[in-house]
Amino acid sequence: MTVMETMAEAADHVTDVCSVPPERHPRPDGQDSYTISEVVAFTGLTAHTLRWYERIGLMPHIDRSHTGQRRYCNADLDWLDLVGKLRLTGMPVADMVRYAELVRAGDHTYGERYDLLEATRRDVLARITELQDTLAVLNRKIDFYADAGRALASERPR
């Protein structure tokens, strides 16, 4: 069985975790119209960043009110949550934009999305290994200084 056949079979049985909404939204679907200021408050991103994401194609089309103000929905908040996770992985912006393009292109891009996310996972695992090695060095140093401090304290006259 090829990777694509395995992925297609898995897609029939498993919900894509990217399509599962976060635990809670501020408003229920159907009443989910948010201004850019509200999205800034919910996400911690700046208005400039949200506009930039839209300009570079990282965000899908954002609806507008009759006065031209951006109106975000729960699906947009879900997408921003995923983008935040991808940013934490260290994924380059160009790769995030490519991923967004692939998502918008449709289901026939699953293989490319898989490859992109798999490469990112490999990078994250390598970084985790580096950080674990670094943590081990820090722990040894901390233990050394803790032991040295106790030794010095026990040698002091009372």
Rosetta blueprint (number, residue, H / E / L):
1 M L
2 T L
3 V H
4 M H
5 E H
6 T H
7 M H
8 A H
9 E H
10 A H
11 A H
12 D H
13 H H
14 V L
15 T L
16 D L
17 V H
18 C H
19 S H
20 V L
21 P L
22 P L
23 E L
24 R L
25 H L
26 P L
27 R L
28 P L
29 D L
30 G L
31 Q L
32 D L
33 S L
34 Y E
35 T L
36 I H
37 S H
38 E H
39 V H
40 V H
41 A H
42 F H
43 T H
44 G L
45 L L
46 T L
47 A H
48 H H
49 T H
50 L H
51 R H
52 W H
53 Y H
54 E H
55 R H
56 I H
57 G L
58 L L
59 M L
60 P L
61 H L
62 I L
63 D E
64 R E
65 S L
66 H L
67 T L
68 G L
69 Q L
70 R E
71 R E
72 Y E
73 C L
74 N H
75 A H
76 D H
77 L H
78 D H
79 W H
80 L H
81 D H
82 L H
83 V H
84 G H
85 K H
86 L H
87 R H
88 L H
89 T H
90 G L
91 M L
92 P L
93 V H
94 A H
95 D H
96 M H
97 V H
98 R H
99 Y H
100 A H
101 E H
102 L H
103 V H
104 R H
105 A H
106 G L
107 D H
108 H H
109 T H
110 Y H
111 G H
112 E H
113 R H
114 Y H
115 D H
116 L H
117 L H
118 E H
119 A H
120 T H
121 R H
122 R H
123 D H
124 V H
125 L H
126 A H
127 R H
128 I H
129 T H
130 E H
131 L H
132 Q H
133 D H
134 T H
135 L H
136 A H
137 V H
138 L H
139 N H
140 R H
141 K H
142 I H
143 D H
144 F H
145 Y H
146 A H
147 D H
148 A H
149 G H
150 R H
151 A H
152 L H
153 A H
154 S H
155 E H
156 R L
157 P L
158 R L
